[in-house]
Amino acid sequence: MEDYSESLIETLLKKVKEYPRFSSGEIEKFCWMAVHEHKHGVLPSEYDIREIDEDLYLQLLQEFKSNI
């Protein structure tokens, strides 16, 4: 698993919390959205199947859960 900079993780954590209708009950969805936006430059559309950086997603999700 690749290790990402703390500043990138912190930036994405902040972005997750600022999404409209953010819900801590759906952190997987919002973390996925942030990683998708980071990789592709846009939020995913309803049926977007483009790949994301799964290592980054898992690290972001782990960091988010440890900060709750």
C-alpha angles and dihedrals in degrees: 000000000000118000116230128203118269090235092057092049091047091049092051092045089055091047091052092054092049097055113115112259092014111179126186086215089067102042092135090059095046094045089051090051092051093049091046091051091047093052101038102027094236138071114260120265120232096275100023110154099177113134122255132202099272094192090055091046093052093046092048091048092048092048092048093050093048091053096053 
